[in-house]
Amino acid sequence: MNTSSLFSPKTEISRGLYIGLSISSVLAVLLVWCLLTYGGYMPPDFLATPLEVLRAGLEHVSDLSLFGHMGSSLTVILSGFLLASVLAVPLGILMGSFRAVQAFLEPITGFMRYIPVSALIPLLILWVGIGIEQKIMVIFLGTFFQQLILISDVSARVSKDLIDCAYTLGATRGQVVWRILLPACMPGVMDNLRVTMGWAWTYLVVAELVAANSGLGYMILNAMRGLFTDVILLGVFTIGILGLMTDFLFKWLRQRLLPWSADF
Amino acid sequence: MSLLSIQDVTVRFEPKGKPAVLALDNVSLDVEHNTFSVIVGPSGCGKSTLLRLVAGLEAPTSGRLDLDGKPIVGPSADRGMVFQSYTLFPWLTVRENVMFGPKLKGLPKSEVEDIADRFIAAVHLKGFEKSYPKELSGGMRQRVALARALANDPRILLMDEPFGALDSQTRQLMQELLLEIWQEQRKTVLFITHDIDEAVFLGDEVHVMSARPGRFSRTLSIDIERPRGIDVLTSPAFMEYKREILSLMHDEAVRAQMA
């Protein structure tokens, strides 16, 4: 039996084949889309054609409204995400390495991470109103508890030997936290920020569900009322592309900031 | 007065819901200044626990440990340690790793750099100062770990199976390098291993340990002239020491199985 064929697990394939397969999957989706729409299998109310989406895109770009929506969405996402990260990174690192902090935070975190954010929207409206704060809070709540768990796990997995070794080199407890624990957590922290950034994008429509007057989520919800499937798809694509861009940004930052770290 | 004195040390682990384990049973040991002492024993005999006690990373259930006549309470820079696992700080370059200890001591920058360069040269890693640990092989990493521990100028160097994860060729080279450095510095070393060849090749004194409960069964003074090269490994004297330790450990293993 040949164990290095295309069909055996964990076998490398050529770069050309890899790129070719990637392109063909995108083309396949595009082809099915064209068939469904131009072939007349789907009424335009159900699914806009690629050209219609392109036209909607050009329209929204030329009157700059797409950039306005992108701006408000990015403000909401980045504010919520930064707020969550600023709190979750230090707390998570402490939670993973100090049993007392873990004992204190774990019950609440364990409980909250299973609550769907959408279930909290009525309370959020009651407490913080319907302004941008409410939208930021949705992103915050959606990412914070997940980040806390993931980062505490990163911190828990820092090798005890690394810490013991620093002690035998004369480090104090404070120095062990700042000079060993913190840098040792950084690759894992960056990886998990990247993952949770992706999750933050998926909360966008939920965040802009209530009383929004701009944003990509709002654009989609608004287009739904008139069954403007071209605008809906435009919104979906824009979110996908922005999400992809933030992902690349994190990948780039990690390589830039942590060149010493083993795996990317 | 010996540099390190371990007296009647007992360590009992009491894991929840499991029977208590007597890891070390009334163990005593003296390590003299400028000697190379080796503790050899099977895995699970408590030799690593003993080394961690000396490092101050753990505390004994009873008994006392003194360095220079002062009781050991917690870790400190006067007891440097090289671990079996790779413990270089991955975010620091080779040079920064070696500078870690001297820097914490607050020595002036130029002195810290001099020390680092000297010890990097001693472990034959000139040219790798700016490399990160991920770019080094296992043997090279342990050489840096050795340089880092020595750069801190500890009173005693503790080595916990430092070459245990290396392949046998690299391990032999590391042993020779360690002896070469030791020949110059005469730093007091307490070295732990389960490898009898390694113990006899390196040590002035070899303390043989038995398992469950961990205690010393015998101490041998290795009367083989230094500097020692690989030809020592096939000499009759070496073979005789090896045979003696082997049979000692074998008898202990049989006894432990029967018990």
Interface residues (C-beta under 8 A of the other chain):
Chain A: S159 D161 L162 D164 C165 A166 Y167 T168 L169 G170 A171 Q175 I180 P183 A184 M186 L258 P259 W260 S261 A262
Chain B: R52 A55 G56 L57 G74 P75 S76 A77 R79 G80 M81 F83 S85 T87 F89 P90 W91 L92 F100 G101 L104 K105 Y132 P133 K134 R148 A149 N152 L158
